[in-house]
Amino acid sequence: MKLLLPVTMLIILFLYWLMTILAWRIIRLWLDDHFLSGRKWVAWFYFGASLAITLLFMLVYGIRPSQSAAHYYFFHTLFNALLIADLLSKFPPAVASLIILFSRQERKKQVIVRMGLILSAGLLALVLTGILSASTSIAVRKQTLAFPDLPAAFDGMRIVHFSDSHLGSFRKTRLLNKFTYVIRSFKPDLVCFTGDLVNNYATEAEKYISELRQFTSAMGNFAILGNHDYGDYTEWKDSLAKAANFRRISNSIREAGFRLLVNDTAMVTLNGDTLYVTGFSYPGRRPASLRANMELAVSRLPDSCFCITLCHDPELWHSDLLRDNRFGLTLSGHTHGLQWGYYPAGIALSMARLIRENWAGLYRDGSRYLYVNRGTGVVGMLFRIDMPPEITLLTLKRVEID
């Protein structure tokens, strides 16, 4: 866990309290118009809660957690979500407080006060709902994909795809139990996991191995590593401790019944036909060794075949995989859809669009497809706003070319 610099913390706290005081001016105006008594108690609660947020901020970002405290991440993400809820709820009345400085008409001031408080309540409810739904709801998305080069024996193949579980984000197995029920009901031929099993620590995964073992399929379970699985987002005593943690994470994936593809290729056969599953690990950057390992994995494929590719970062689809016609289907994750979105008239809107071309859902280039799973866990903030944990069911169909 990286520490914030003291100067940065002071700047953030200054802006926080500036917004807190500005927002209180609007709340006080509304109280003066509607309640002659009780304002004192509201003020005590409002500023007491703000002081508690301040103290927690200093605790969370000023104290380095021990490496064994994997559970710390849950409280860290929960606090961040509550902090965002607090800031968003104060932002509209704070802006309204500045606007009324330039308004001389009492009627307009009253309208601005009401609008500021209505927006505040709406944003607060939105984030709190997102916190509650992050570990309770599941979105099942189904797609049927047609391929002219799919081997005939695999026509109708059902693939369950999930990603970015970040198991240390949760305190209970309720969400995993729901996933187990849904996945088993699909009776999949393949189960594919595309990385980020944990946030940092092997202990996050080891207590859930029995639940993960229940993700069964007819032809095999396959998994790759994501950037968080390498342990680069925390401080370690030494390189040996980090390496030992990495080995334990890898072993947990295997003990859960998944074949871990570390820049490797597996062969799946059925009724004399063969398809391949290639998995590229993603350490969060693009060193020369990653490209070399990718080339090594690809060299194990026949010159002509159908390959399902597991690749944590979807950017590799454009930069590398589209150059090779053997990669018919690529499965990715990593983006989380930024854990929030909005779907007016069925159009997906999210800030993720501004930073990534392929950020969630299905993408197509000719007869080749990329599917980016929105993930099941959370990173940074314990909420998912209209971007619930996702299970993807992909059905592969063979189409004949005239």
C-alpha positions in Angstrom: 0.0 0.0 0.0 1.5 3.2 -1.1 1.5 6.2 1.3 0.4 9.6 0.4 2.9 12.4 0.9 2.0 14.6 3.9 1.7 17.7 1.6 -0.7 15.8 -0.6 -2.8 14.8 2.4 -3.0 18.4 3.6 -4.1 19.6 0.2 -6.8 17.0 0.0 -8.0 17.7 3.6 -8.1 21.5 2.9 -10.3 21.0 -0.2 -12.4 18.5 1.7 -13.2 20.9 4.5 -13.7 23.8 2.1 -16.4 21.8 0.4 -17.8 20.7 3.8 -18.2 24.3 5.0 -19.7 25.5 1.7 -22.2 22.6 1.6 -23.2 23.4 5.2 -24.2 26.9 4.2 -26.9 25.4 1.9 -28.0 22.8 4.5 -28.3 25.6 7.1 -30.4 27.8 4.8 -32.8 24.9 4.2 -33.0 24.1 7.9 -33.7 27.8 8.7 -36.7 27.7 6.3 -38.1 24.4 7.5 -37.0 23.7 11.1 -36.9 26.2 13.9 -35.4 23.7 16.3 -32.9 20.8 16.0 -30.4 22.6 13.8 -27.8 22.3 16.5 -28.1 18.5 16.5 -27.9 18.3 12.7 -24.7 20.5 12.9 -23.2 18.2 15.5 -23.9 15.1 13.4 -22.8 16.7 10.1 -19.4 18.0 11.4 -18.9 15.0 13.6 -19.2 12.7 10.6 -16.9 14.9 8.6 -14.3 14.8 11.4 -14.6 11.0 11.5 -14.0 10.8 7.8 -10.9 13.1 8.3 -9.5 10.9 11.0 -10.1 7.7 9.0 -8.5 9.3 6.0 -5.4 10.0 8.0 -5.4 6.5 9.4 -6.0 4.7 6.1 -3.5 6.7 4.1 -1.0 7.5 6.8 -0.4 4.1 8.3 1.2 1.3 6.3 -0.6 -2.0 6.9 1.3 -5.2 7.7 1.8 -7.6 4.8 -0.2 -10.3 6.6 -3.2 -8.1 6.9 -4.9 -9.1 3.6 -8.2 -8.2 5.1 -7.1 -4.6 5.2 -7.9 -4.2 1.6 -11.6 -4.7 2.2 -11.7 -1.8 4.7 -9.5 0.3 2.5 -11.9 -0.1 -0.5 -15.0 0.4 1.7 -13.6 3.6 3.2 -12.8 4.9 -0.3 -16.3 4.2 -1.4 -17.7 6.0 1.6 -15.4 8.9 1.1 -16.6 9.3 -2.5 -20.2 9.1 -1.3 -19.4 11.9 1.1 -17.7 14.1 -1.5 -20.3 13.6 -4.2 -23.1 14.4 -1.7 -21.4 17.6 -0.7 -20.4 18.7 -4.2 -23.9 20.0 -5.4 -24.7 22.0 -2.3 -21.1 23.4 -2.3 -21.5 24.6 -5.9 -25.0 25.9 -5.0 -23.4 27.9 -2.1 -21.1 29.6 -4.6 -23.9 30.3 -7.1 -26.2 32.0 -4.6 -23.4 34.6 -3.9 -24.3 36.0 -7.3 -28.0 35.8 -7.0 -30.0 38.7 -5.5 -33.5 37.3 -5.9 -34.7 35.4 -2.9 -36.9 33.1 -5.0 -33.9 32.0 -7.1 -31.9 31.3 -4.0 -34.6 29.0 -2.7 -34.7 27.1 -6.0 -30.9 26.7 -6.0 -30.9 25.5 -2.4 -33.5 22.9 -3.2 -31.8 21.7 -6.4 -28.4 21.4 -4.6 -29.9 19.2 -1.8 -31.9 17.1 -4.3 -28.8 16.4 -6.3 -26.9 15.7 -3.1 -29.5 13.1 -2.0 -29.6 11.5 -5.4 -25.8 11.1 -5.6 -25.5 9.8 -2.1 -28.2 7.2 -2.8 -26.5 6.2 -6.0 -23.2 5.4 -4.4 -24.6 3.7 -1.4 -26.7 1.5 -3.7 -23.5 0.7 -5.6 -21.8 -0.3 -2.4 -24.5 -2.7 -1.5 -24.8 -4.2 -5.0 -21.0 -4.7 -5.4 -21.1 -8.0 -3.4 -24.8 -9.1 -3.9 -25.9 -8.8 -7.5 -24.8 -10.7 -10.6 -25.2 -9.9 -14.2 -25.3 -12.8 -16.6 -24.5 -11.8 -20.2 -25.0 -14.3 -23.0 -23.6 -14.1 -26.5 -23.7 -16.5 -29.5 -20.6 -16.2 -31.8 -20.3 -17.6 -35.3 -17.0 -18.8 -36.7 -16.3 -20.3 -40.2 -13.1 -22.0 -38.9 -14.5 -23.5 -35.8 -13.9 -27.3 -35.8 -17.2 -29.1 -36.4 -17.0 -31.2 -33.2 -17.1 -27.9 -31.1 -20.2 -26.5 -32.8 -22.4 -25.4 -29.9 -19.6 -25.2 -27.4 -20.5 -23.3 -24.2 -17.8 -21.2 -22.5 -18.2 -19.6 -19.1 -15.9 -16.6 -18.8 -15.3 -14.6 -15.6 -12.4 -12.3 -14.6 -10.9 -10.0 -11.9 -12.3 -11.7 -8.8 -10.1 -9.7 -6.4 -11.0 -12.2 -3.7 -9.6 -10.0 -0.9 -12.3 -7.4 -1.7 -15.0 -9.3 0.1 -15.6 -10.6 3.6 -18.1 -13.4 2.8 -18.5 -16.2 0.3 -22.1 -15.2 -0.7 -21.1 -13.9 -4.1 -19.0 -16.9 -4.9 -21.8 -19.2 -3.9 -24.1 -17.4 -6.3 -21.5 -17.7 -9.0 -21.2 -21.5 -8.4 -25.0 -21.9 -8.7 -25.1 -20.0 -12.0 -22.0 -21.6 -13.6 -23.1 -25.1 -12.7 -26.6 -24.4 -14.1 -25.0 -23.6 -17.5 -23.3 -27.0 -17.7 -20.3 -25.4 -19.6 -17.8 -27.1 -21.8 -15.1 -24.8 -20.7 -14.6 -22.4 -17.8 -12.1 -19.6 -18.4 -10.7 -17.1 -15.9 -8.8 -14.2 -17.2 -6.7 -13.0 -14.2 -6.5 -10.9 -11.1 -7.6 -13.6 -8.7 -6.4 -11.5 -5.7 -5.5 -8.0 -4.9 -2.0 -8.7 -3.5 -1.8 -11.7 -1.1 -2.0 -15.4 -1.5 -4.1 -15.7 1.7 -7.0 -14.0 -0.2 -7.3 -17.0 -2.5 -6.4 -19.9 -0.2 -9.5 -19.6 1.9 -11.8 -19.8 -1.2 -10.2 -22.9 -2.9 -13.1 -25.2 -2.0 -15.6 -22.7 -3.5 -13.6 -22.3 -6.7 -13.3 -26.1 -7.1 -17.1 -26.2 -7.7 -16.7 -24.3 -11.0 -16.8 -27.5 -13.1 -16.9 -28.0 -16.8 -16.9 -30.9 -19.3 -13.6 -30.1 -21.1 -11.6 -28.3 -18.6 -11.0 -25.1 -16.6 -8.3 -22.7 -17.7 -6.8 -19.6 -16.0 -4.2 -16.9 -16.5 -2.5 -14.4 -14.2 -3.4 -10.7 -14.1 -1.3 -7.7 -12.9 -2.5 -7.9 -9.3 -1.5 -11.6 -9.0 2.2 -10.6 -9.2 2.1 -8.7 -5.9 3.4 -5.4 -7.3 0.9 -3.3 -5.4 2.3 -3.7 -1.9 5.5 -3.6 0.0 7.5 -6.8 0.7 10.1 -7.6 3.2 12.3 -8.8 0.3 12.2 -10.4 -3.1 12.0 -13.9 -1.6 8.8 -13.1 0.2 7.3 -11.7 -2.9 8.3 -14.7 -4.9 6.9 -17.1 -2.3 3.6 -15.2 -2.4 3.5 -15.5 -6.2 4.0 -19.3 -6.0 1.2 -19.7 -3.5 -1.2 -17.7 -5.7 -0.2 -19.9 -8.7 -0.7 -23.1 -6.6 -4.1 -21.9 -5.4 -5.3 -21.6 -9.0 -4.1 -25.1 -9.7 -5.5 -26.5 -6.5 -8.9 -25.0 -7.5 -9.0 -27.2 -10.6 -7.8 -24.7 -13.2 -4.9 -25.3 -15.6 -2.8 -22.2 -15.3 -1.5 -21.0 -18.6 1.6 -18.9 -18.1 2.4 -17.9 -21.7 1.5 -21.4 -22.7 -0.9 -23.4 -24.9 -3.2 -26.3 -24.2 -4.9 -28.6 -26.6 -8.6 -29.6 -26.3 -9.8 -32.6 -28.4 -13.3 -33.9 -29.1 -14.4 -36.5 -31.6 -11.2 -36.3 -33.6 -11.2 -32.4 -33.8 -8.9 -30.1 -31.9 -8.9 -26.5 -30.7 -6.3 -24.7 -28.7 -6.4 -22.5 -25.6 -3.5 -20.1 -25.3 -3.0 -18.0 -22.2 -0.8 -14.9 -21.8 0.0 -13.6 -18.3 0.1 -9.9 -17.8 2.4 -8.3 -15.2 1.0 -4.8 -15.8 3.6 -3.6 -18.2 5.1 -4.6 -21.6 8.7 -5.8 -21.0 10.6 -7.4 -23.8 10.3 -10.8 -21.9 6.5 -10.6 -22.2 6.6 -10.3 -26.0 9.2 -13.1 -26.2 7.0 -15.4 -24.0 4.0 -14.6 -26.2 6.0 -15.6 -29.3 7.1 -18.8 -27.6 3.5 -19.7 -26.8 2.3 -18.9 -30.3 5.1 -21.1 -31.8 3.4 -24.1 -30.2 0.3 -23.7 -32.4 -0.1 -25.4 -35.8 0.0 -23.2 -38.8 -3.7 -23.6 -39.2 -6.0 -24.0 -36.2 -8.7 -22.4 -34.1 -7.4 -20.8 -30.9 -9.2 -19.4 -27.9 -6.9 -16.8 -26.3 -7.0 -15.8 -22.6 -5.4 -12.3 -22.3 -5.9 -10.2 -19.2 -5.4 -6.8 -20.9 -7.7 -6.3 -23.9 -5.2 -3.9 -25.5 -3.2 -6.9 -26.7 -6.0 -7.8 -29.0 -5.4 -4.8 -31.2 -1.6 -4.5 -30.8 -0.7 -8.2 -31.2 -3.5 -10.8 -31.6 -5.3 -9.4 -34.7 -2.2 -10.0 -36.7 -2.7 -13.7 -36.4 -5.8 -15.4 -38.0 -5.5 -18.3 -35.7 -6.8 -16.3 -32.7 -10.6 -16.6 -33.4 -11.8 -15.6 -29.9 -10.0 -13.6 -27.3 -11.2 -13.3 -23.7 -10.1 -10.4 -21.5 -10.9 -8.5 -18.3 -8.8 -5.9 -16.5 -10.9 -2.8 -17.0 -13.8 -3.5 -14.6 -15.8 -1.0 -16.8 -14.4 1.4 -14.2 -17.0 -0.2 -11.9 -19.7 2.3 -13.0 -21.7 3.1 -16.0 -25.1 4.1 -17.4 -27.1 2.5 -20.2 -29.7 5.0 -21.6 -31.6 3.5 -24.5 -29.2 0.5 -24.4 -26.1 2.6 -25.1 -23.3 1.9 -22.7 -21.8 5.1 -21.2 -18.8 5.1 -18.9 -15.6 7.2 -18.3 -13.9 4.0 -19.4 -14.6 5.0 -23.0 -12.2 7.9 -22.6 -9.3 5.8 -21.7 -9.8 2.5 -23.6 -11.2 1.6 -26.9 -12.2 -1.9 -25.8 -13.4 -1.6 -22.2 -16.4 -3.9 -21.8 -18.5 -6.4 -23.7 -18.2 -7.8 -27.2 -16.0 -6.4 -30.1 -15.6 -7.8 -33.6 -13.1 -7.6 -36.4 -14.3 -9.7 -39.3 -14.8 -13.3 -38.1 -12.7 -12.7 -34.9 -14.1 -11.6 -31.6 -12.9 -10.0 -28.3 -15.0 -10.2 -25.2 -14.1 -8.0 -22.2 -15.6 -9.2 -19.0 -16.5 -6.5 -16.5 -15.1 -8.5 -13.6 -16.5 -9.8 -10.4 -14.5 -8.0 -7.7 -13.6 -4.4 -7.1 -10.4 -2.3 -7.0 -9.9 0.9 -5.2 -13.5 1.5 -4.2 -16.1 -1.0 -2.9 -18.9 -0.1 -5.3 -20.3 -1.0 -8.7 -22.8 1.4 -10.1 -24.8 -0.1 -12.9 -21.8 -2.3 -13.6 -22.5 -5.4 -11.5 -20.3 -8.5 -11.1 -20.5 -10.4 -14.4 -20.6 -14.0 -15.6 -20.4 -14.4 -19.4 -21.8 -17.3 -21.3 -20.5 -17.6 -24.8 -21.9 -20.2 -27.3 -19.7 -20.9 -30.3 -21.4 -21.8 -33.6 -19.8 -23.1 -36.8 -21.0 -21.4 -40.0 -20.3 -22.7 -43.4 -18.8 -20.5 -46.1 -20.4 -20.7 -49.5 
